[in-house]
Amino acid sequence: MIVLILEINIVGSKKAIIKMNHKEDELLKLIKDYIACSTYMCNTLKESYSTNGESLLGARRINIIPKEGVLEEGYFFNFHGGGCYFEFDNSSIDVDFGPDDRCDGFDSQRLHEFLESSKKEYGYSFSEGDINNSLERLLEERIVIKPGWFPNPHLFYLSDK
């Protein structure tokens, strides 16, 4: 087994050394890519409509943003329950929103679907179970948190470490 050492600065000058295996390292890269993509897609959607300070879900609920549509960039979007699904450039991402219009939350299902839709870019695959197991390990190491925030308490977030 390949073990990678991740050094994380903690408040002050203390450092935590966390041992991560190859799968956890790959998952952490996938999480960061997922967050970058979800942030980009949500910001693109916000910029395409005058939301007047409303959250994306709030703007959807008062019909500022339609339930589904195609953005000027050619990106398809479709709101569902507590989130929005996007299709773009032969790939897709499903985003569930967190508090204050956050779009950086993730779970094993969303990460797995994002990975499967982007296989050409990653060249590897994880089962949803593998992702879930690695998420639990990252949770134990406090690299991710699961705060149970409304409106989607099942989501994980990267910690502020």
DSSP file (Angstrom, degrees, kcal/mol; ACC not computed):
  #  RESIDUE AA STRUCTURE BP1 BP2  ACC     N-H-->O    O-->H-N    N-H-->O    O-->H-N    TCO  KAPPA ALPHA  PHI   PSI    X-CA   Y-CA   Z-CA
    1    1 A M              0   0    0      0, 0.0     2,-0.5     0, 0.0    20,-0.0   0.000 360.0 360.0 360.0 134.7    0.0    0.0    0.0
    2    2 A I        -     0   0    0      2,-0.0    20,-1.0     0, 0.0     2,-0.5  -0.767 360.0-162.3 -86.4 129.7    1.3    3.5   -0.9
    3    3 A V  E     -A   21   0A   0     -2,-0.5     2,-0.4    18,-0.2    18,-0.2  -0.966   1.2-160.0-117.5 127.2    0.9    5.9    2.0
    4    4 A L  E     -A   20   0A   0     16,-4.1    16,-3.4    -2,-0.5     2,-0.6  -0.834  12.7-137.3-103.0 142.2    1.0    9.6    1.5
    5    5 A I  E     -A   19   0A   0     -2,-0.4     2,-0.5    14,-0.2    14,-0.2  -0.884  16.3-164.7-101.4 124.6    1.8   12.0    4.3
    6    6 A L  E     -A   18   0A   0     12,-2.9    12,-2.5    -2,-0.6     2,-0.6  -0.945   4.2-157.2-110.9 121.8   -0.4   15.1    4.4
    7    7 A E  E     -A   17   0A   0     -2,-0.5     2,-0.5    10,-0.2    10,-0.2  -0.877  11.5-170.7-101.7 124.7    0.9   18.0    6.5
    8    8 A I  E     -A   16   0A   0      8,-2.4     8,-2.4    -2,-0.6     2,-0.3  -0.959  19.3-132.1-120.4 127.8   -1.9   20.4    7.6
    9    9 A N  E     -A   15   0A   0     -2,-0.5     2,-0.3     6,-0.2     6,-0.2  -0.604  24.8-163.6 -74.6 133.7   -1.3   23.7    9.4
   10   10 A I        -     0   0    0      4,-2.6     4,-0.2    -2,-0.3   151,-0.1  -0.797  42.7 -62.7-113.8 159.7   -3.5   24.1   12.4
   11   11 A V  S >  S+     0   0    0     -2,-0.3     3,-0.6     2,-0.1     2,-0.3  -0.052 116.3   9.8 -42.6 136.6   -4.2   27.4   14.2
   12   12 A G  T 3  S-     0   0    0      1,-0.2    -2,-0.0    -3,-0.1     0, 0.0  -0.658 124.9 -52.0  84.4-147.0   -0.9   28.7   15.6
   13   13 A S  T 3  S+     0   0    0     -2,-0.3    -1,-0.2    -4,-0.1    -2,-0.1   0.326  97.8 118.4-110.9   7.0    2.2   26.9   14.5
   14   14 A K    <   -     0   0    0     -3,-0.6    -4,-2.6    -4,-0.2     2,-0.4  -0.434  46.8-157.7 -73.3 148.2    1.1   23.4   15.3
   15   15 A K  E     -A    9   0A   0     -6,-0.2     2,-0.5    -2,-0.1    -6,-0.2  -0.970   7.6-147.0-127.4 144.2    0.9   20.9   12.5
   16   16 A A  E     -A    8   0A   0     -8,-2.4    -8,-2.4    -2,-0.4     2,-0.6  -0.917  10.6-150.2-106.9 135.5   -1.0   17.7   12.2
   17   17 A I  E     -A    7   0A   0     -2,-0.5     2,-0.5   -10,-0.2   -10,-0.2  -0.929  16.4-173.1-107.6 122.9    0.4   14.8   10.2
   18   18 A I  E     -A    6   0A   0    -12,-2.5   -12,-2.9    -2,-0.6     2,-0.5  -0.954  17.6-140.3-120.1 129.3   -2.2   12.6    8.6
   19   19 A K  E     -A    5   0A   0     -2,-0.5     2,-0.4   -14,-0.2   -14,-0.2  -0.784  24.7-177.5 -89.6 126.0   -1.4    9.4    6.7
   20   20 A M  E     -A    4   0A   0    -16,-3.4   -16,-4.1    -2,-0.5     2,-0.1  -0.973  18.1-136.9-124.3 137.9   -3.5    9.0    3.6
   21   21 A N  E  >  -A    3   0A   0     -2,-0.4     4,-2.2   -18,-0.2   -18,-0.2  -0.337  38.1 -94.3 -82.7 175.2   -3.6    6.0    1.3
   22   22 A H  H  > S+     0   0    0    -20,-1.0     4,-2.7     1,-0.2     5,-0.2   0.883 124.1  52.5 -58.4 -42.3   -3.7    6.4   -2.5
   23   23 A K  H  > S+     0   0    0      1,-0.2     4,-2.7     2,-0.2    -1,-0.2   0.918 110.1  48.1 -62.0 -43.1   -7.5    6.1   -2.7
   24   24 A E  H  > S+     0   0    0      2,-0.2     4,-2.3     1,-0.2    -1,-0.2   0.883 111.7  50.2 -66.0 -37.4   -8.0    8.8   -0.1
   25   25 A D  H  X S+     0   0    0     -4,-2.2     4,-1.9     2,-0.2    -2,-0.2   0.931 112.6  46.5 -64.7 -45.4   -5.5   11.1   -1.9
   26   26 A E  H  X S+     0   0    0     -4,-2.7     4,-2.3     1,-0.2    -2,-0.2   0.895 112.2  51.5 -62.8 -39.9   -7.3   10.5   -5.2
   27   27 A L  H  X S+     0   0    0     -4,-2.7     4,-3.0     1,-0.2    -2,-0.2   0.907 106.6  53.3 -64.5 -40.9  -10.7   11.1   -3.5
   28   28 A L  H  X S+     0   0    0     -4,-2.3     4,-2.1     1,-0.2    -1,-0.2   0.896 109.5  48.7 -61.6 -39.7   -9.4   14.4   -2.0
   29   29 A K  H  X S+     0   0    0     -4,-1.9     4,-2.2     2,-0.2    -1,-0.2   0.915 111.7  49.9 -63.5 -42.6   -8.4   15.6   -5.5
   30   30 A L  H  X S+     0   0    0     -4,-2.3     4,-2.9     2,-0.2    -2,-0.2   0.915 109.0  52.2 -61.8 -43.5  -11.9   14.5   -6.8
   31   31 A I  H  X S+     0   0    0     -4,-3.0     4,-2.7     1,-0.2    -1,-0.2   0.926 109.7  48.7 -58.6 -46.1  -13.6   16.4   -3.9
   32   32 A K  H  X S+     0   0    0     -4,-2.1     4,-2.2     1,-0.2    -1,-0.2   0.888 112.8  47.7 -63.8 -38.7  -11.6   19.6   -4.8
   33   33 A D  H  X S+     0   0    0     -4,-2.2     4,-2.6     2,-0.2    -2,-0.2   0.909 111.1  51.3 -66.2 -41.9  -12.5   19.2   -8.5
   34   34 A Y  H  X S+     0   0    0     -4,-2.9     4,-3.1     2,-0.2     5,-0.2   0.933 111.6  47.3 -59.5 -47.1  -16.2   18.7   -7.6
   35   35 A I  H  X S+     0   0    0     -4,-2.7     4,-2.5     2,-0.2     5,-0.2   0.911 112.0  49.5 -63.7 -43.0  -16.2   21.8   -5.4
   36   36 A A  H  X S+     0   0    0     -4,-2.2     4,-2.2    -5,-0.2    -1,-0.2   0.920 115.0  44.8 -61.5 -43.0  -14.5   23.9   -8.1
   37   37 A C  H  X S+     0   0    0     -4,-2.6     4,-2.8     2,-0.2     5,-0.2   0.930 114.0  47.8 -67.8 -45.9  -17.0   22.7  -10.7
   38   38 A S  H  X S+     0   0    0     -4,-3.1     4,-2.5     1,-0.2     5,-0.2   0.900 112.9  49.4 -64.1 -39.3  -20.1   23.1   -8.5
   39   39 A T  H  X S+     0   0    0     -4,-2.5     4,-2.5    -5,-0.2     5,-0.2   0.927 112.5  47.7 -63.7 -44.9  -18.9   26.6   -7.5
   40   40 A Y  H  X S+     0   0    0     -4,-2.2     4,-2.5    -5,-0.2    -2,-0.2   0.939 113.7  46.5 -61.2 -48.0  -18.4   27.5  -11.1
   41   41 A M  H  X S+     0   0    0     -4,-2.8     4,-2.3     2,-0.2    -2,-0.2   0.919 114.2  47.1 -64.2 -43.6  -21.8   26.2  -12.3
   42   42 A C  H  X S+     0   0    0     -4,-2.5     4,-2.5    -5,-0.2    -1,-0.2   0.912 113.7  48.0 -65.4 -41.6  -23.7   27.9   -9.4
   43   43 A N  H  X S+     0   0    0     -4,-2.5     4,-2.5    -5,-0.2    -2,-0.2   0.890 110.7  51.8 -65.0 -38.6  -21.9   31.2  -10.0
   44   44 A T  H  X S+     0   0    0     -4,-2.5     4,-1.1    -5,-0.2    -2,-0.2   0.907 110.8  48.1 -63.1 -41.5  -22.6   30.9  -13.8
   45   45 A L  H  X S+     0   0    0     -4,-2.3     4,-0.7     2,-0.2     3,-0.4   0.925 112.0  49.1 -64.3 -44.9  -26.3   30.3  -13.0
   46   46 A K  H >< S+     0   0    0     -4,-2.5     3,-0.9     1,-0.2     5,-0.4   0.910 110.7  50.4 -60.0 -42.9  -26.4   33.3  -10.6
   47   47 A E  H 3< S+     0   0    0     -4,-2.5    -1,-0.2     1,-0.2    -2,-0.2   0.727 104.2  59.5 -69.5 -21.4  -24.7   35.6  -13.1
   48   48 A S  H 3< S+     0   0    0     -4,-1.1     2,-0.4    -3,-0.4    -1,-0.2   0.666 111.1  40.3 -81.5 -16.6  -27.2   34.5  -15.8
   49   49 A Y  S << S-     0   0    0     -3,-0.9     2,-1.2    -4,-0.7    16,-0.1  -0.975  84.7-118.7-131.9 144.7  -30.2   35.7  -13.8
   50   50 A S        +     0   0    0     -2,-0.4    -3,-0.1     1,-0.2    -4,-0.1  -0.711  34.6 177.2 -81.3  97.9  -30.7   38.8  -11.7
   51   51 A T    >   -     0   0    0     -2,-1.2     3,-2.4    -5,-0.4    -1,-0.2   0.535  29.8-139.8 -84.5  -5.6  -31.4   37.1   -8.4
   52   52 A N  T 3  S-     0   0    0      1,-0.3     3,-0.1    -3,-0.1    -2,-0.1   0.858  72.4 -49.4  50.4  41.8  -31.7   40.4   -6.4
   53   53 A G  T 3  S+     0   0    0      1,-0.3    -1,-0.3     0, 0.0     2,-0.1   0.399 106.3 135.0  81.8  -4.0  -29.7   38.9   -3.5
   54   54 A E    <   -     0   0    0     -3,-2.4    -1,-0.3     1,-0.1    -3,-0.1  -0.436  60.4-111.1 -74.0 150.9  -31.9   35.8   -3.3
   55   55 A S     >  -     0   0    0     -2,-0.1     4,-3.1    -3,-0.1     5,-0.2  -0.309  36.1-103.1 -67.6 166.0  -30.3   32.4   -3.0
   56   56 A L  H  > S+     0   0    0      2,-0.2     4,-2.2     1,-0.2     9,-0.2   0.935 125.1  45.2 -59.5 -45.6  -30.5   30.1   -6.0
   57   57 A L  H  > S+     0   0    0      2,-0.2     4,-2.7     1,-0.2    -1,-0.2   0.908 113.8  49.9 -64.9 -39.9  -33.3   28.1   -4.4
   58   58 A G  H  > S+     0   0    0      2,-0.2     4,-1.6     1,-0.2    -2,-0.2   0.922 111.0  48.7 -62.6 -43.8  -35.0   31.2   -3.3
   59   59 A A  H  <>S+     0   0    0     -4,-3.1     5,-2.7     1,-0.2     6,-1.4   0.860 112.5  49.4 -64.3 -35.6  -34.8   32.7   -6.8
   60   60 A R  H ><5S+     0   0    0     -4,-2.2     3,-1.7    -5,-0.2    -2,-0.2   0.925 107.8  53.6 -66.4 -45.0  -36.2   29.5   -8.2
   61   61 A R  H 3<5S+     0   0    0     -4,-2.7    -2,-0.2     1,-0.3    -1,-0.2   0.790 112.0  43.9 -65.1 -28.6  -39.1   29.4   -5.7
   62   62 A I  T 3<5S-     0   0    0     -4,-1.6    -1,-0.3    -5,-0.2    -2,-0.2   0.155 118.4-111.6-103.1  19.8  -40.2   32.9   -6.7
   63   63 A N  T < 5S+     0   0    0     -3,-1.7    -3,-0.2     2,-0.2    -2,-0.1   0.691  82.4 124.8  63.2  25.0  -39.8   32.2  -10.4
   64   64 A I  S   <S+     0   0    0     -5,-2.7    -4,-0.2     1,-0.2   -14,-0.2   0.871  83.6  35.3 -72.1 -37.9  -36.8   34.5  -11.0
   65   65 A I  S    S-     0   0    0     -6,-1.4    -2,-0.2    -9,-0.2    -1,-0.2  -0.954  95.4-123.2-113.3 132.5  -35.0   31.4  -12.3
   66   66 A P        -     0   0    0      0, 0.0    13,-0.2     0, 0.0     3,-0.1  -0.263  26.9-108.1 -69.0 163.4  -37.0   28.7  -14.2
   67   67 A K  S    S+     0   0    0      1,-0.2    12,-3.3    11,-0.1     2,-0.3   0.877  99.3   1.9 -59.8 -38.8  -37.0   25.1  -13.0
   68   68 A E  E    S+B   78   0B   0     10,-0.2     2,-0.3     2,-0.0    10,-0.2  -0.976  76.2 129.4-146.2 160.4  -34.9   24.1  -16.0
   69   69 A G  E     -B   77   0B   0      8,-2.1     8,-2.6    -2,-0.3     2,-0.4  -0.985  49.1 -88.5 176.9-174.5  -33.2   25.7  -18.9
   70   70 A V  E     -B   76   0B   0     -2,-0.3     6,-0.2     6,-0.2     2,-0.1  -0.991  36.0-138.0-124.3 126.1  -30.0   26.2  -21.0
   71   71 A L    >   -     0   0    0      4,-3.1     3,-2.8    -2,-0.4   -26,-0.1  -0.343  32.1-100.7 -78.3 163.5  -27.6   28.9  -20.1
   72   72 A E  T 3  S+     0   0    0      1,-0.3    -1,-0.1     2,-0.2    -2,-0.0   0.816 123.7  60.0 -53.3 -33.9  -25.9   31.1  -22.7
   73   73 A E  T 3  S-     0   0    0      2,-0.1    -1,-0.3     1,-0.1     3,-0.1   0.508 123.4-105.4 -74.1  -3.8  -22.8   29.0  -22.4
   74   74 A G  S <  S+     0   0    0     -3,-2.8     2,-0.4     1,-0.3    -2,-0.2   0.517  73.0 144.8  91.3   6.5  -24.8   25.9  -23.4
   75   75 A Y        -     0   0    0     13,-0.1    -4,-3.1    14,-0.0     2,-0.3  -0.663  41.6-141.9 -82.6 128.8  -25.0   24.4  -19.9
   76   76 A F  E     -BC  70  87B   0     11,-1.9    11,-2.2    -2,-0.4     2,-0.3  -0.682  20.5-173.6 -86.2 141.4  -28.3   22.7  -19.1
   77   77 A F  E     -BC  69  86B   0     -8,-2.6    -8,-2.1    -2,-0.3     2,-0.3  -0.982  12.0-178.2-135.3 151.6  -29.7   23.0  -15.6
   78   78 A N  E     -BC  68  85B   0      7,-1.9     7,-2.7    -2,-0.3   -10,-0.2  -0.890  20.1-140.0-150.2 113.9  -32.6   21.4  -13.7
   79   79 A F  E     + C   0  84B   0    -12,-3.3     2,-0.3    -2,-0.3     5,-0.3  -0.460  24.2 176.7 -72.6 145.8  -33.6   22.3  -10.2
   80   80 A H  E >   - C   0  83B   0      3,-2.4     3,-3.6    -2,-0.1    -2,-0.0  -0.986  51.4 -54.0-145.6 142.8  -34.7   19.4   -7.9
   81   81 A G  T 3  S-     0   0    0     -2,-0.3    -2,-0.0     1,-0.3    15,-0.0   0.140 125.9  -6.4  30.5-107.3  -35.7   19.4   -4.2
   82   82 A G  T 3  S+     0   0    0     -3,-0.1    15,-2.8    69,-0.1    -1,-0.3  -0.037 131.3  24.8-105.6  30.1  -32.8   21.0   -2.5
   83   83 A G  E <  S-CD  80  96B   0     -3,-3.6    -3,-2.4    13,-0.3     2,-0.3  -0.865  70.2-104.2-164.3-163.1  -30.4   21.3   -5.4
   84   84 A C  E     -CD  79  95B   0     11,-2.6    11,-3.0    -5,-0.3     2,-0.4  -0.995  16.4-143.7-149.1 138.8  -29.7   21.6   -9.1
   85   85 A Y  E     -CD  78  94B   0     -7,-2.7    -7,-1.9    -2,-0.3     2,-0.4  -0.867  20.0-166.7-103.7 135.4  -28.4   19.3  -11.7
   86   86 A F  E     -CD  77  93B   0      7,-3.1     7,-2.3    -2,-0.4     2,-0.4  -0.953  11.1-163.5-124.3 142.3  -26.1   20.6  -14.5
   87   87 A E  E     +CD  76  92B   0    -11,-2.2   -11,-1.9    -2,-0.4     2,-0.3  -0.988  24.7 154.0-120.4 137.0  -24.9   19.1  -17.8
   88   88 A F  E >   - D   0  91B   0      3,-2.6     3,-2.6    -2,-0.4   -13,-0.1  -0.980  57.0  -6.3-159.6 143.8  -21.9   20.6  -19.6
   89   89 A D  T 3  S-     0   0    0     -2,-0.3     3,-0.1     1,-0.3   -14,-0.0   0.782 126.9 -49.7  37.7  52.7  -19.2   19.6  -22.0
   90   90 A N  T 3  S+     0   0    0      1,-0.2    -1,-0.3    28,-0.0     2,-0.3   0.769 126.6  85.4  60.3  28.5  -20.1   15.9  -22.1
   91   91 A S  E <   -D   88   0B   0     -3,-2.6    -3,-2.6    27,-0.1     2,-0.3  -0.873  58.9-153.5-144.4 175.5  -20.1   15.8  -18.3
   92   92 A S  E     -D   87   0B   0     -2,-0.3     2,-0.3    -5,-0.2    -5,-0.2  -0.986   5.7-163.7-152.7 160.9  -22.6   16.5  -15.4
   93   93 A I  E     -D   86   0B   0     -7,-2.3    -7,-3.1    -2,-0.3     2,-0.5  -0.982   9.6-152.4-147.6 138.2  -22.7   17.5  -11.8
   94   94 A D  E     -D   85   0B   0     -2,-0.3     2,-0.5    16,-0.2    -9,-0.2  -0.962  18.9-166.3-112.8 121.2  -25.5   17.3   -9.2
   95   95 A V  E     -D   84   0B   0    -11,-3.0   -11,-2.6    -2,-0.5     2,-0.5  -0.920  11.7-163.5-114.3 128.0  -25.3   19.9   -6.5
   96   96 A D  E     -D   83   0B   0     -2,-0.5     9,-0.4     9,-0.3   -13,-0.3  -0.931  28.9-123.8-103.1 135.5  -27.3   20.0   -3.3
   97   97 A F        -     0   0    0    -15,-2.8     6,-0.2    -2,-0.5    55,-0.2  -0.492  20.8-159.1 -83.6 147.4  -27.3   23.4   -1.6
   98   98 A G    >   -     0   0    0      4,-2.7     3,-0.8     1,-0.3     4,-0.2  -0.311  45.9 -51.3-102.6-167.8  -26.1   24.1    1.9
   99   99 A P  G >  S+     0   0    0      0, 0.0     3,-1.6     0, 0.0    -1,-0.3  -0.286 122.6  19.2 -66.2 155.2  -26.9   27.0    4.2
  100  100 A D  G 3  S-     0   0    0      1,-0.3    -2,-0.0    -3,-0.1     0, 0.0   0.834 135.8 -61.6  53.5  37.6  -26.5   30.5    2.8
  101  101 A D  G <  S+     0   0    0     -3,-0.8    -1,-0.3     1,-0.2     2,-0.1   0.720  85.2 169.2  66.4  23.1  -26.5   29.3   -0.8
  102  102 A R    <   +     0   0    0     -3,-1.6    -4,-2.7    -4,-0.2    -1,-0.2  -0.404  18.7 179.5 -65.5 142.4  -23.4   27.1   -0.2
  103  103 A C        +     0   0    0     -6,-0.2    -1,-0.1    -2,-0.1   -61,-0.1   0.050  58.2  92.0-130.3  24.6  -22.7   24.7   -3.1
  104  104 A D        +     0   0    0    -66,-0.1    54,-0.4   -65,-0.1     2,-0.2   0.226  58.2 110.2-105.2  12.7  -19.5   23.1   -1.8
  105  105 A G        +     0   0    0     -9,-0.4    -9,-0.3    52,-0.1     2,-0.3  -0.547  42.6 175.2 -85.9 156.0  -21.2   20.2    0.0
  106  106 A F  B     -E  156   0C   0     50,-1.9    50,-3.4    -2,-0.2     2,-0.3  -0.969  16.0-169.0-153.1 162.4  -20.8   16.6   -1.3
  107  107 A D     >  -     0   0    0     -2,-0.3     4,-2.4    48,-0.2     5,-0.2  -0.891  46.1 -90.4-145.6 177.0  -21.7   13.0   -0.6
  108  108 A S  H  > S+     0   0    0     -2,-0.3     4,-2.5     1,-0.2     5,-0.2   0.876 122.6  52.1 -63.2 -37.7  -20.6    9.6   -2.0
  109  109 A Q  H  > S+     0   0    0      2,-0.2     4,-2.6     1,-0.2    -1,-0.2   0.946 112.0  44.4 -64.1 -48.2  -23.5    9.6   -4.5
  110  110 A R  H  > S+     0   0    0      1,-0.2     4,-2.3     2,-0.2   -16,-0.2   0.901 115.3  48.0 -65.1 -41.1  -22.7   13.0   -6.0
  111  111 A L  H  X S+     0   0    0     -4,-2.4     4,-2.6     2,-0.2    -1,-0.2   0.916 112.5  49.5 -64.6 -42.2  -19.0   12.3   -6.1
  112  112 A H  H  X S+     0   0    0     -4,-2.5     4,-2.8    -5,-0.2    -2,-0.2   0.931 112.5  46.7 -63.0 -46.2  -19.5    9.0   -7.7
  113  113 A E  H  X S+     0   0    0     -4,-2.6     4,-2.0     2,-0.2    -1,-0.2   0.894 112.8  50.1 -63.9 -39.7  -21.8   10.4  -10.4
  114  114 A F  H  X S+     0   0    0     -4,-2.3     4,-0.7    -5,-0.2   -22,-0.2   0.926 113.0  46.5 -63.2 -45.2  -19.4   13.3  -11.1
  115  115 A L  H >< S+     0   0    0     -4,-2.6     3,-0.9     1,-0.2     7,-0.2   0.926 111.9  50.3 -62.5 -46.1  -16.5   10.8  -11.4
  116  116 A E  H >< S+     0   0    0     -4,-2.8     3,-0.8     1,-0.3    -1,-0.2   0.853 110.4  49.6 -63.5 -34.7  -18.5    8.5  -13.7
  117  117 A S  H 3< S+     0   0    0     -4,-2.0    -1,-0.3     1,-0.2    -2,-0.2   0.636 117.9  41.2 -78.3 -12.1  -19.5   11.4  -16.0
  118  118 A S  T XX S+     0   0    0     -3,-0.9     3,-1.5    -4,-0.7     4,-1.2   0.027  71.5 130.9-121.7  25.6  -15.9   12.6  -16.2
  119  119 A K  H <>  +     0   0    0     -3,-0.8     4,-3.0     1,-0.3     5,-0.2   0.822  68.1  61.6 -51.5 -37.9  -14.1    9.2  -16.5
  120  120 A K  H 34 S+     0   0    0      1,-0.2    -1,-0.3     2,-0.2    -2,-0.1   0.855 106.5  46.1 -60.0 -34.9  -12.0   10.4  -19.5
  121  121 A E  H <4 S+     0   0    0     -3,-1.5    -1,-0.2    -6,-0.1    -2,-0.2   0.811 121.0  35.7 -77.4 -30.4  -10.4   13.2  -17.4
  122  122 A Y  H  < S-     0   0    0     -4,-1.2    -2,-0.2    -7,-0.2    -3,-0.1   0.816  79.9-153.0 -98.5 -34.3   -9.6   11.0  -14.4
  123  123 A G     <  +     0   0    0     -4,-3.0     2,-0.3     1,-0.2    -3,-0.1   0.632  68.1  75.6  70.5  12.1   -8.7    7.6  -15.8
  124  124 A Y        -     0   0    0     -5,-0.2     2,-0.3    -9,-0.1    -1,-0.2  -0.937  62.7-148.9-145.0 168.2   -9.8    5.7  -12.7
  125  125 A S        -     0   0    0     -2,-0.3     2,-0.4    -3,-0.1   -13,-0.0  -0.995   4.3-165.5-141.9 146.0  -13.0    4.7  -11.1
  126  126 A F        -     0   0    0     -2,-0.3     2,-0.1   -14,-0.1   -10,-0.1  -0.964  25.1-122.6-123.6 145.3  -14.3    4.2   -7.5
  127  127 A S     >  -     0   0    0     -2,-0.4     4,-2.2     1,-0.1     5,-0.2  -0.464  31.1-111.3 -75.0 161.6  -17.4    2.4   -6.5
  128  128 A E  H  > S+     0   0    0      1,-0.2     4,-2.5     2,-0.2     5,-0.1   0.869 121.5  55.2 -61.7 -34.5  -19.8    4.5   -4.4
  129  129 A G  H  > S+     0   0    0      2,-0.2     4,-2.6     1,-0.2    -1,-0.2   0.903 105.9  50.2 -64.2 -42.2  -18.9    2.1   -1.5
  130  130 A D  H  > S+     0   0    0      2,-0.2     4,-2.4     1,-0.2    -2,-0.2   0.912 111.8  48.8 -60.7 -42.6  -15.2    2.9   -1.9
  131  131 A I  H  X S+     0   0    0     -4,-2.2     4,-2.6     1,-0.2    -2,-0.2   0.928 110.9  49.9 -63.5 -44.6  -16.0    6.6   -1.9
  132  132 A N  H  X S+     0   0    0     -4,-2.5     4,-2.1     2,-0.2    -2,-0.2   0.916 110.9  49.2 -61.5 -43.9  -18.1    6.2    1.2
  133  133 A N  H  X S+     0   0    0     -4,-2.6     4,-1.7     1,-0.2    -1,-0.2   0.913 113.0  46.8 -62.2 -43.0  -15.4    4.3    3.1
  134  134 A S  H  X S+     0   0    0     -4,-2.4     4,-2.5     1,-0.2    -1,-0.2   0.865 109.3  54.6 -68.2 -35.6  -12.8    6.9    2.2
  135  135 A L  H  X S+     0   0    0     -4,-2.6     4,-2.2     2,-0.2    -1,-0.2   0.907 106.3  52.2 -62.2 -40.7  -15.1    9.7    3.2
  136  136 A E  H  X S+     0   0    0     -4,-2.1     4,-2.3     2,-0.2    -2,-0.2   0.898 110.2  48.2 -62.4 -39.9  -15.5    8.0    6.6
  137  137 A R  H  X S+     0   0    0     -4,-1.7     4,-2.0     2,-0.2    -2,-0.2   0.917 111.4  49.3 -66.3 -43.4  -11.7    7.9    7.0
  138  138 A L  H  <>S+     0   0    0     -4,-2.5     5,-2.7     1,-0.2     6,-1.3   0.837 110.3  52.6 -64.5 -31.7  -11.4   11.6    5.9
  139  139 A L  H ><5S+     0   0    0     -4,-2.2     3,-1.3     3,-0.2    -2,-0.2   0.920 107.5  50.7 -67.3 -44.8  -14.1   12.4    8.5
  140  140 A E  H 3<5S+     0   0    0     -4,-2.3    -2,-0.2     1,-0.3    -1,-0.2   0.875 111.9  47.9 -59.1 -37.8  -12.1   10.5   11.2
  141  141 A E  T 3<5S-     0   0    0     -4,-2.0    -1,-0.3    -5,-0.1    -2,-0.2   0.436 113.1-122.5 -83.9   0.2   -9.0   12.5   10.3
  142  142 A R  T < 5S+     0   0    0     -3,-1.3    19,-0.3     2,-0.2    -3,-0.2   0.757  78.7 123.3  62.5  27.7  -11.1   15.8   10.3
  143  143 A I  S   <S+     0   0    0     -5,-2.7    16,-2.7    -6,-0.2     2,-0.3   0.794  81.3  27.0 -82.2 -32.1  -10.2   16.5    6.7
  144  144 A V  E    S-F  158   0D   0     -6,-1.3     2,-0.3    14,-0.3    14,-0.2  -0.898  77.0-152.9-121.8 157.9  -13.9   16.6    6.0
  145  145 A I  E     -F  157   0D   0     12,-3.1    12,-2.4    -2,-0.3    -6,-0.1  -0.887  11.1-156.3-125.0 159.0  -16.8   17.5    8.3
  146  146 A K        +     0   0    0     -2,-0.3    10,-0.2    10,-0.2    12,-0.0  -0.721  21.3 168.7-133.7  83.0  -20.4   16.5    8.3
  147  147 A P        -     0   0    0      0, 0.0     9,-0.1     0, 0.0    -1,-0.1   0.590  43.5-125.5 -78.7 -11.0  -22.2   19.2   10.3
  148  148 A G        +     0   0    0      7,-0.5     6,-0.1     5,-0.4     2,-0.1   0.824  44.2 178.3  73.3  30.6  -25.8   18.3    9.5
  149  149 A W    >   -     0   0    0      3,-0.3     3,-0.6     6,-0.2     6,-0.3  -0.395  27.0 -83.0 -72.9 143.1  -26.6   21.7    8.1
  150  150 A F  T 3  S+     0   0    0      1,-0.3    -1,-0.1     2,-0.1    -2,-0.0  -0.538 105.4  28.9 -71.3 145.2  -30.1   22.6    6.7
  151  151 A P  T 3  S+     0   0    0      0, 0.0    -1,-0.3     0, 0.0   -53,-0.1  -0.986 136.3  20.4 -94.6   1.3  -31.4   22.2    4.0
  152  152 A N    X   +     0   0    0     -3,-0.6     3,-1.7   -55,-0.2    -3,-0.3  -0.694  61.7 175.0-132.0  81.1  -29.3   19.1    3.2
  153  153 A P  T 3  S+     0   0    0      0, 0.0    -5,-0.4     0, 0.0    -4,-0.1   0.575  72.0  71.3 -66.9  -8.8  -27.9   17.6    6.5
  154  154 A H  T 3  S+     0   0    0     -6,-0.1     2,-0.1    -5,-0.1   -48,-0.0   0.571  77.5 108.2 -81.4  -8.3  -26.4   14.5    4.6
  155  155 A L    <   -     0   0    0     -3,-1.7    -7,-0.5    -6,-0.3     2,-0.3  -0.394  56.6-147.8 -79.2 146.5  -23.6   16.6    3.0
  156  156 A F  B     -E  106   0C   0    -50,-3.4   -50,-1.9   -10,-0.2     2,-0.3  -0.700  13.7-164.7 -98.4 158.4  -19.9   16.6    3.9
  157  157 A Y  E     -F  145   0D   0    -12,-2.4   -12,-3.1    -2,-0.3     2,-0.2  -0.978  30.2 -99.4-139.1 151.8  -17.7   19.7    3.6
  158  158 A L  E     -F  144   0D   0    -54,-0.4   -14,-0.3    -2,-0.3   -15,-0.1  -0.516  47.4-118.4 -65.5 140.0  -14.0   20.2    3.5
  159  159 A S        -     0   0    0    -16,-2.7    -1,-0.1    -2,-0.2   -16,-0.0  -0.289  15.8-115.7 -75.9 168.0  -12.8   21.3    7.0
  160  160 A D              0   0    0      1,-0.2    -1,-0.1   -16,-0.0   -17,-0.1   0.312 360.0 360.0 -86.5   8.8  -11.1   24.6    7.6
  161  161 A K              0   0    0    -19,-0.3    -1,-0.2   -18,-0.1  -152,-0.1   0.530 360.0 360.0 -57.4 360.0   -7.9   22.9    8.6
